[in-house]
Amino acid sequence: MSEATVCIGLQAQVKADCRVLLLGSMPGVASLQEQRYYAHPRNRFWPVLADICGFDVALAYPQRLRALQAAGVGLWDVIGQCKRR
């Protein structure tokens, strides 16, 4: 058996005026490495939300987060930490 690694989740991206809260469990390996929600290049999250919320998917990550928040959408992976093998 391989040794378990402790993974620490990402900070919630939720503003006080949030109307829709998208909940996940724990970010994937790529997201944790880059410290960005849905960072894996094949993940469809950002293209779908860009289409729904009306922003350019090519925006830099901080701008995409701001665009989601401006649309009343928050992100939160509810598991604060876990162990993965």
Secondary structure by P-SEA (a helix, b strand, c coil): ccbbbbbbbccccccccccbbbbbccccaaaaaacccccccccaaaaaaaaaacccccccaaaaaaaaaaacbbbbccccccccc
